[in-house]
Amino acid sequence: MGLFVLVNYFGVVIFSKIINAITALKLVVPTITMVTLFLVSFKLRNFSAYGVAPYGPFSVVSAIVTSGIVYSYLGFQAVINLAGESRNPKRDGPLSLILVIIFSVVFYVVLQIAFIGSVPASDISKGWAFLSLPSPFADIAVSFNMFWLYTLIIADSIYSPSGSSMAAVASNSRNLYALSKNGTLPSFFLRVDNNTGIPRRALLFNFVISLIVLVTLKSWHQIIETLGILLLISFIGSAVSSGVIGSIKRYSSIKMPFIVIVSAIVFVFSGLIISISSFSKVLVVSLLLVPSLLLFAVSSGRGNRVIADVKAGLWFIIYVMEIAILSFIYNEHYVSGYIFLGAYLLSSTITFILARRSGVKFMHQAGEYDIAEIP
């Protein structure tokens, strides 16, 4: 992690060259793996073994957090956060974002198809729940005596995460800088190095926080699951923000078709994934939000501004409590899955409507924007 910070510390030019080299290698090995598995060990019957989703649809959704799928698609945030440093942000930002998401979806889906079709029949003889492959692709390579592929995959697993980790370090330092610029955090983090343009104070602060997280969470699985829930919570806030922005006339020139509907879907689905995750993790993340909210209240100033902010954001506190309660009910099996789903969809839809109206009202009271009619 210290190496990733050093690479970012000395400027975006060095960072971009290293990232490009790592990215190229990250694509080569998975591509070789996919092609090899399709040619050597692919079996269509694996897709119908034990039926479709034998453990129910909710287990599929919960895997989005527990298996790190949310974290895998986090790359789009780096595109947004670093777009301002490109030569043509207006063109490069949206184009890169669309291409990254489309490519990632296609690439991961094909890779997963190759994996499912290549699992040996003996490994799933008792059902998919009993499949135990600590290093899935590497273990499959060994089971078919492809030791050259095993070596390649293990080598890739060592250097491949460094690319996304390096991008995350760069992206998160810009996040902290933006929070300071918006007044959420102290202006101490606004300092930018004149030669490199890097917010070095923000970079070093994130490094310290990362070390604390690594010491606190003992396993990679715990880190992924906890960060996945935190990311989904950030998506909830972003969904409401985009829904509010869709009602501001100042941004009417920006084409955002069906922005309110898309925002509502993201809001509801993100909360659903959290609520069916492990209750212990949901509880921990909910408690972690308490000092964050207190920090926000302190840094926002005093008087009417704090009161207005609290009123506008009260829905968030209520919604997090709502998700925690529903997560407990679901994990303890107090009601059937479909009753839980109906209750969640109703409550989350109402919460989104109220949250968006609260945001629009807040912006209107600020007197800085023309607010379009709320559909």
N, C-alpha and C positions, 0 to 999 in steps of 0.2 A: 504494500500500500504506500509505503514511503517513496518507492521508486515512481509510482504513478503520480504522486504529488510533485516530485522533482521534475518530471517531464512537463507537467502543466505549468510549473513555477517559472520556467524559462521561455515561455511564449508559445503562441498558437502555431507557429511555423514548424517547430520541432515536433509538436504534438500531432499535427496533421500528417506529417510524413510517416511517423511511427504507426499511427492509426491505420493509414492506407495499406501499409505493408502487412500488418496483423490481419486486417479485414480480408485481404486477398488469400492469406493462408487459411483463415477461418472458413472460407467458402470451398476451398479445394478439397480438404479432407472429408467433410460431410457429403460432398458430391460423389467422391470416390466410394464412400461407404454406401450411399444409396444405390448407385449403379451396381456395385458388387452384390449387395443383398438381393436386389431384384433378379440378377442373373443366376445366383448360386442357390439361394434358399427360400425364395418367395413361394408362399402357399395361400391360395384364395380361401381355403376352408377355415383358416384361422379367423376370418371375419364373421363367420356364422357359428363358431363354436360357442356353446352355452347361450345362444340367443343374442338379441340386440340389447345392450345396456342391462345385463342380468341383475345388476345391483341398483337399478333405478336411475332416473334422470338426475336426482339431486347429487348422487355420487360423482356424476360427470362434471357438474357445476363446481362442486367443492374441490375437485382436482385442479381447478384453475389457480387456486391459491396454494394448495399443499404441494403441488408438483412444480411450482415456479413458473407457470405459464404467463402469469401477469408480469413477472419480472422479465421474462424473455421478450416481451413486446414493449419494454420501457424505452427502447432506442429512439422512438419518435420524439421523446422529450428533449433529447440531446439536439435533435435537428432544430427544434423550436428555440431552445435556449441559446444555441450558437449561431442562429441564422443572421443575427445582427453583425456578425464578423465576416460575412461573405461579401463579395463585391456587389451583388445585386440581390438583397434580401427579399424584395417583393416577388421576384421570380424564383429564386433558389429555395426559399422557405417552403411554399406550398408544393412545388414540384418534388423536392426531396422528401417531404412528408408523405405524399401520396405514393411515391415509388417505394419508399422504405416499408410502408405498411403492406402494400400489395405483394412485394417480393417476399417479405417475412412470412405472410400467411401461406403463400404458395410453397415456399421452401420448407416450412415446418410441417405442413400437411403431408407433402410428399415424403418427407423424412419419417413421419409417424406411420404412414402407410407401409413403407419399407420395413419398419420395425415390427409392426403387428403381423405382417405376412411372413416374417422370418423367424418368429419365436418357435423353437422346437416343440413338437406336440407333447413330448414328455414333460415339459415345464408347465404346461397348462392342463395336464390331465385331471387335476382336481379343481380346476376353475381359475379364472384370471386373478382372483383375490389371493391365491397362493403363489402367484408368480414372484419369485425372489431373484432379482438380478441387480446387485449393487452397482454395477457398471453396465447398463443394458446393452449398448452396442458392442462394447468390448467383450462382454460375456458371450454374446451370440457369435462373434467372430471366433472365439476359442472353441465353442461347441461344434463349429464346422471346420476346425483345424486350420483356420486362416490366421496364423500367428503374425504374419506380416501386417494384416489389417489391424490386429489387436495392438501391435506396437505403434502403428500410425495413429490410432484413436487415442491411446494413452498419452502420446506426445502432444496431440491436439488439445486434450483436456487440460494440459499444463499451461500452454501459452494462449489458448483461445480466450479464456475469461479475462485475460489482461486487456484485451481491446475494449470490451464493454465496460470494464472497471475504470479504465483510463478515461473513457468518454463520460462516465458517470461522475468522476471526480471533477472534470471540467464543467459539466452541466450544473452540478450542485453548487459550485462556487458562484456561478452566475445567478442561481436561484437566491442564494444568501445576499448577494449584492442587490438584487431587485427588491428583496424584502426590506433592506435598509433604505433603498431609494424611495420606497412607498411609505416609509415611516413606521413599519412594523417592528424593525430591529434598530438598534443604535446606529448612528451615522459612522461609527468607528469602522464599519465594514465597507464603507463607500470608497475607501482609498484604493486607487488603481495605479499600478506601476506605469510610469510614463514611457518606458522603453518597450515593454511587452504588451501593455494593455490588459494585464491579468490582475484581477482582484485578489492579491496575494493574502491579505488578511482573512478574507472569506475562505480562501483555499486552505489555509493552515487551521482555521477554526473547525472546518469540516473534518479535517484529518484527526483532530483530537476527539470529536464526537464519534467518528467511525471506530476509533480504537476502543472507546467505552462500550460501543455496541458489540464489538467482537469479543470483548472480555465478558460482557453480561450474558450474551447468548452463546451457549456452549457448542452448538452444532450448526452446520450449514442449513439443515432442514428448518431449524428454529428461526434462523435469520431470514430465510426465504419466506416462510409463512408469515412472520411478523411484518416484514417489509411489504409483503403482498397486500396485507390488510391496510397498512398505512397508505399505500399507493391508491388503493380503491377508495379510501376516505378522501384523498385529494381529488380523485375523479368526481366524487359527489359534489364537492365545492366548485370544481370547474364546470360541471354540468349546469349548476344554478347560475353561475357567472355568465356562461354563454347564452343561457336562456334570457337573462336580463339584458345582455348586450344586443340581442335580437330585437329588443324593444326601444333601442336608442337611435333616434333619427340621424345622429352624427355619423353612425356607421352604416347608414342605409345604402351607401354606394358599394359596400362590400357584399358580394353575392354569397349569401348563406341560406340556401333553400332548406325549408323545413327545420330550421335551427332549433325551434322550440320543441318539436316532436323528437328530434334526435337527442336533444339535451335530456328530455324526460326519460327516454329509453336508457341512456347511459346512467342516469341517476338511479332509476329503479333496479337495473341489472347489477350495478356495482354494489348497492346495498344488499341485494339478494345473495350475492356471492359471499359477502362478509357474514351475513346472518346464519348461513349454513356451514360456516367454518367452525373450527374448534372453539368452544365457548371460553376456554381458559385463555386462548390467544386474543380473542375479542375483548375480554375483560382487561387484560394487560394493556392492550392498545388504547382502550377507553380511558384507563387511568393515566396513561402517558400523555393524553391530550390535556389533562388538567393543568399541569405546569405550563404547557404551551399557550393555553388560553389566558392564564394569568400573566404571562410574559407579554402577550398581545395587549391586554388591558393596560398594563403599566406603561408600555412603550407608545400607546396611542395618545397619551396626553391626559388632560384632566377636563372635568366639567361636562358640558353638553355633548362634546364629541364622543366621549366614552359611553355615555348613556345612549346616544344614537346608534353607536356601533353594537352595543349589547342588544338593543331592541331588534336591530336588523339581523343579527346573527343568532338570536335565541332559538330559531328553528333548528340550527345545527346541533346544539346541545341536546335538545329534545329528541332529535332524530338518532343521535348516537346512543342515547339511553334506550330508545325504542328498538334499535337493532340489537343491542346487548340483551334486552329482555326476550326478544324473539329468538335470538340465538340460543339462549338458555332453554326456552320452551322446546325448540326443535331438537337440540342435542339430548335432552332428557326424555324425548318421545312422549310428551304430555298430550299431544294431538297428532292426528295423521298428517302426512306430508302435504296433502292437498288442502286441508283446512288451514295449515300454516301458510301455504302459498297464497291462498285467497286473502287471508288476513294481512299478509305482508303487502301484496299488490295494492290493496285498498288503502292501507295506512301510508305507504310510500308515495302513492300518487297524490293523495291529499297533501302530504308534506311538501312535495315538489311544487304544487300549485301555490301553497302558502309561502314557501321560501322564495319563489320567483316574484310574487307580488310584494313581498317584503323588500326584496332587492330593488325592484322598480320604484317603490315608494321612497326608499333611502336615496336613490340617485336623484329622484325628483326634488326631494327636500334639500339636497345639496345645491340645487339651483345651477348646476353646471351643464346639464344636458337637456335636450328636448326629448321627451319620452313619448314613444308611439303608443297607440292604443293597445291594451293587453288583450290578446285573442282569447 
